């Protein structure tokens, strides 16, 4: 019986491996191979504009990166963009979720409305904001600013407004995601805990700080993790809205890597920039996942 059972399990295992092999092969071809090729490219000089310099470069691309002021500038913008947009999404999403929780009837309408920005392609969102919201003279945001006496703002043509614009675009599209996750987390909280706190005469602020926030902490960290990963790799909306401009005012690291590879045709250095972004993303995600699983003291 044991031999027959062992043979049966072996056959089932082989059959299962046979079934998943096509999917694993596709996964390797679409993820692992491009990643290995990216790493290989980062250690080589691959410049279509100067092919006579092509060859193994070792760590030269990474050494060049350390002295590249444009790299540090794009890295700083990436940090500002990521931290600002994620913080705004979290604060606004939580505020909206708390507000909607006070409206028991018709919450499904808010959920449906929140899905609409999320399902739009980022490039569509970028073009929408560029042509309808931020266009000079005709843009809705420009019209509102002039109506309230704040004057005209060159949202896409000045460095600081351009950076603020791309942060607003990302926040507008992805705050609904934070809202939906936090709303679901708030709806799952046990009402008995809040009733007991009211009996103990805890006010609304105390209940929020000492009960609501600790209970929704896992959901908050999940939102931060997911939104940070997307913000670090943001591309389409910024490229469609500002193209990283004016100049390099909104050029985050992902855009710098793209321009270096596909506009300047320096694939070796562009690959090194992409690897640097990958390492930063892995480090940030590692820290955030550690916070997700860390025990509260």
N, C-alpha and C positions, 0 to 999 in steps of 0.2 A: 504493500500500500504506500509506504513511504517513497519507494522509488517511482511508482506511478504518479504520486502527488508531486514529487520534485520535478519529474519530467513534464507534467502538465503546467506547473508554474513557469518552468523554463520556456516552454512553447508560448505561453501567454506573454511572458516578458519579451521574447523575440518578436511576437506579433505586434505588441505595443510599440516596440522600438521601430519596427517597420512602418507603422502608421504615422509616427511623429517625425520620421526621418525627412520627408519632404519639407515640413515646416521648419525643422532645424537647419536644413540646408539653405533654405531661403533666408532664414534669420542670419546665418553666417555670411551669406553673400551680400546682404543689404546692410549689415551693421558691423560685424567683426572685420571683414575684409576692407571696407572703406576706412575703418579706424586704424588698422595696421598700415594701410597705404598712407594715411595722413601722418602717422608717426614717422614712417620712412621718408616721406617728402620733407618733413621738418628738419631732417639731418642732411639735406642735400640742397645744392644750388640749382633751382629750376626756374629759370627766367627766360620767357619766350622773347623778350625784347633783347636779351644778350645771351643767346644760346651757347656762345663760345666759352662762357664762364661756367657752364653746367658741370656738375660733378659732386662728389662727396664733400660736405662742408663740416661734418662733425657738429660741434656746439656753436659754430660761428653765428648761425641765425639767432640762437638764444642770447649770445653775447651782444649781438647787435641790438636785440630787443631791450636789454638792460640800459643801453645808452640812447635809446630812441625816445625823444621827448613826446612825440606824437603817440607812442604806445602808452606812456604814463598819463598823458592827457585823456586818452580814450578810456583808460582804466579808471581814472577818477570820475569821468562822466558816467561810466557803467555803474560805479558805486552810488553816485548821486541819484541816477535814474532808478536803480533797483530799490534802494532804501526808501526813496520818496514815494514811488508808485505803490510799493507793497504796504507801506505805512498808511497811505491815504486809502487804499482799498480796504484795509483791515478796519480802520476807524470808521469810515463812511459805511462800510458793509455792516459792521456791528451796530452802528447807530440806526440804520434803516431796519435791521432785524429786530431790534428792541422796540422800535416804533410800530412795526407791523404786528408784533406780538400783542400790542394793545388793541388790535382790530381783529377780533376773532372771525367775523364774517367777511368773506370776500378775499381771504388771503391768497386764494388760487389765482386771482387776477394779478396780484403783485408777482407771484412766481412766474406766470406766463410772460409778463412784461420784462422780467429780469433775464429771461432766456434769450430774448431777441438780440442784444448786443453781442452775447457770447457766440452765437451761431454764425455771425458775420465773419467773413474772411478778413484777417488783419490788413491786407492790402486795400480792401474795400473800405475799411474803417479809416485808414490813412487818407485815402482819396476823398472820402466823405468830409472829413475834418478840413482838409486842405482847400477844397472847392466851396464848401457850404458854410463851415463854421469860422474858419480863420482867414478867408480871402479878404484882402484890403478893400475897403469901401463897401463891398457887398456881403461880407461875412456876417453871420448872425452875432457872433461874439463881439466883433468890431462895432456893430450897430448898437449893441447893449451898452458897451463902454462909452460910446459917444452920447447915448441917450441919458446916461447918468452923470455926464460931465467929466468923465475920466480921460477924454480925448482918444485919438486914434493910436493904436498900438500895431507896430509892424511885427506880427506874431511869427512869421516865417522868415523874415529878412534881418532880424537882429539876434545876436547870440543868446542873450538870456531869455527873451521871450520864446525863441525857438526851442530851447531846452525845456522850458515850462510847458510849451505846447505838446511835446511828445510825451511828457509825463501825464498831462491831462488826457491825452488820447488813450494811453495805456490804462489809466485809472478808469476812464469812462467805460471802456470795453470790459474790464475784468472785475470791477467792483461788484457787479451782479453775482459773480461766482462766489465771492466771499459772503455776500448777503445770503445766498441760498444755503450754503453750508452752515453758516452760523444760525440762520433761522431754523433749520432742521435740528441743530444741536439745542437751541433754546426750547424748542417745542418738546424735546424729549426729557427735559429736566423734571424731576419729581416735584409736584406742587406742595407736598407735605413739608418739605424743608423750608420753603418760603413762608408757609403758614405758621410754622414753629418760630421762625425769626420774627414775624410780626407780633406774635404773642410775647416775645422777649423784647418788644419795643425797638427793634432795629429799623432804622429809616431806610428809604430807598437806596441812598448812596451806600450805606453799610451793607445792605443785602447784595448790591451789585458787586462791591469789592470783595466781600468775604464769602459769598456763596456763588453768585453767577459766574464770575471770572474763573475761580478755581475749577468749577464743574465743566466749563466749556474750554478749558485749557488745551486738551488734546485736539479739539476742532480748530482752535486758533493756531496752534503750531502746524497742523496739517495745511491750513490756508497759507501760512507764511512760507512753508516749504515749497508747495506747488507754485505759488505765485512768484517766489524768488527764482525758481528754476526757469520759468517762462520769461521773466524780466531779464535775466542774465543772457538769454539767447534770443532776445527780441530782435527783429529785423524788418519784416515786411511793412508794418505800419509806419515805422520811422523812415524807411527808405521811400515809401510812397508819399509821405507828408513833407519831409525836409531833405531827403537824400543824404542826411548827415550834416547838412549845412545850417546856416551859411558858413562857409569855410569848413571848419571841423567843430562847430559849436554844439552839434547834437550827434557827433560821431562816436557812438559807443564802440566797445572793442569788437563786437561782432561785425559791425559795418566796416571798421578799419581792416579787419581780416579779409572781408569780401572785396573791398576796393583794392587792397594790395594784390590779391590773387587774380581778380577778373578785370580790373581796369589797368593796373600797373603791370599785370602779367608776371608778377614775381611770386610764383607758386610756392617756392621753398620758404620764403619768409612769411608768406600768408599762412602756410601750414603751421609754422611755429607759433604764430599769433593764435590760430585756432586751438592748438594744443594748450597754450597758456590759458585760454578761456575755458577749455575742458577741465584743466587742473583746478582752476578757481571754482568752477561750478561743483566739482566733486568735493572740494574742501568745504564749501559753504553748505552743501547738502549733508555732508558728514556731521558738521557741527549742529545743524538743525535737527537731524535725526537723533543725535545724542541728547539734545534737549527734549525731544519727543519721548524718549525712553527713560530719561533720568528720573530718579525718584525725588520727590519733593522732600526737603529736609524738615 
